Amino acid sequence: MDKRFIFNLITFLVTIFASVQADNQFYYLKKCYKSDPEVNECLKRSSNYLIANMRQGIPELNMYEPEPIIIDEIGIALGNGPDGYRASFRNIKAYGVSNLTITAVRSDIESNQFQFTFYIPHISARALYESTGVLILVQATGGGSYWGEYEGVKAKVYIKAKPVDYQGKTFLSLQQIKMDFSVKDIKMGVENVHNGNSVIQAALNLFINSNAQDLLKEMKPDLKKKLLMIMKNFVENLFSNIPYNEWISE
Ligand SMILES: *[C@@H]1O[C@H](CO)[C@@H](O)[C@H](O)[C@H]1NC(C)=O
């Protein structure tokens, strides 16, 4: 082979490679097919592939740094009456959610219903809290910082969508989103408690840790509402940027 031929061949291959790259606008997804008998497995792989790309950032979707997740505020109330304990947690930063793995997908492609089960090995949360009232005989009015370590987080998210046509292409539009989650092991506590002393802080921490699952249950309604809002924005961003047949094709 002469040098000229090799040079032409290389130029040709480089050109092809460059055009494939440019064509693949949705490089962060793997396309699934309706006729695939294992379509749920495919959707699972595709979702995990998307998540792996999100960790690196996807500028095309305006996704840059996936960590932390920030929640402005959630509140809990235990007991009623004037001395009932109320706490609000502000400026919550949660680290570790981007380490999630989708472990199962169920779908009804025809009616655009999907259920994702996912697993997050570990979430660390930090927040500021303020509280009023009495908690187990301790006057717990005050504030400070809150920390939580959540081990083995499992969640299910249900999505119902509707196809809509826009500029000659079909997109999905989110109709409904629901979620639930559980945490296998929780460790949490408060620090830098102001208007308090070390005895009160120790009493609070003892109570918090022996009742972590019950406290989470109390936080859940508010937490779910905030998480659903975050997920709704996330899903709507994906749906409005990615045509339906890039996800699932005939
Ligand atoms: C994600 O998981 C890896 C491996 O377990 C760990 O080193 C890393 O700290 C985790 N990331 C976050 C933000 O928790």
The ligand as a Gaussian input file, in Angstrom:
#p B3LYP/6-31G(d) Opt

LIG

0 1
 C      -20.172000       7.376000      45.748000
 O      -19.663000       6.071000      45.967000
 C      -18.252000       5.998000      46.019000
 C      -17.855000       4.528000      46.106000
 O      -18.535000       3.880000      47.139000
 C      -17.745000       6.818000      47.208000
 O      -16.348000       6.789000      47.266000
 C      -18.215000       8.260000      47.053000
 O      -17.844000       9.016000      48.176000
 C      -19.729000       8.316000      46.861000
 N      -20.129000       9.690000      46.553000
 C      -20.836000      10.439000      47.375000
 C      -21.106000      11.832000      46.922000
 O      -21.269000      10.029000      48.429000

